[in-house]
C-alpha cells in the first residue's frame, strides 16, 4: 500500500466520521436508539479510546519484519468491514455511560486524527510496532495499524448512520 493511498483513506474516513457525528443535535448524542445499543456519544468515545494510544504505539519501538508490511490488512478488513457481525469490544475500550458532549468528542477526534495523520505522513510505514500486540493478531506494522484505524472508523461511521436514523425517528415520533 502506498502512503498517499493510506493518507487519502485516513482523511476520507476522518471526514466521514466527523460529518455523521456533527449531523446529530447535541441532545441526540446521548439518546439510546434501541435496546442493547450504544448512543452516538458512546460510539465516538469508543473510537477515541481505541485510537488513544496509537500515536505512541506508532512512534514507539519498531522492528523490520520478514513479511509483507500489509500481510494482515485483508484480515483486519474482513473483521471490521463485515457490518453484519456484532462484535464485543475489549473492556479497556468500552465507553462510559455518559453523558457525552458532542463538541468535546468532535474536537478530541479531530486532534487525535491529526496526530495520527502526522505520523502516517512522516514515518516508515513498513516497520512493525513492538509496544502493543493487537488482540488475536499480534504485532502489527504501521500500515496495518493505520488500516485498522480506517476500517474501524468505517464500521463505526456505518453504526452512527444507523443510530442517527433511529434517533431521528424517535425525536419525530
Phi, psi and omega in degrees: 000138179275144180304320181298322178293318179296315179298321178296313179297319179297316179296316180296315181290326176296312180300314181298314180299313180297321180297314181291315180297325179290337182290337179289146166288152184307318182286337180288339182298337183251012178270129175283119185287326177197161184303134178087358181261154169280158171281168176300321178297321179292321177299313180297318178297319178300314179298317177299315179297320182291337180255357188306312184267004187296320176303320178293320178296313182295329180263358181282195180302137180228166177213156173276135179250159178260042177221165178297137183293343179248020184305322185264003182297316181298321178295314179302313180296320180294328179287308190271341181261006172271092185288349179279346182265127175272131183248157176253119180288143173301150186304328184285354176236016174284132183285162176284171178289338182097196007287160182248141178263114184304314182295322178294319178297315180298316180294317181295318180296315180300315180296313182297315180295327177296318178296316181294316179297323178298318178294314182299327182276350186236343186256162175286112186280353181276347182285149179270132178276126189258353189273349180209133177263124179291134181308127177069353180243341180084207183286138181245151171284169177299322177302315182291321176298316179294324176295322175299311181304315181295309182295318181297318180287329173298316179301314184279340170292318175301315179298317179299321178299317179296317179297317180302315179300314181292317181294320179296319176298316180299316182293322181288335183288000000 
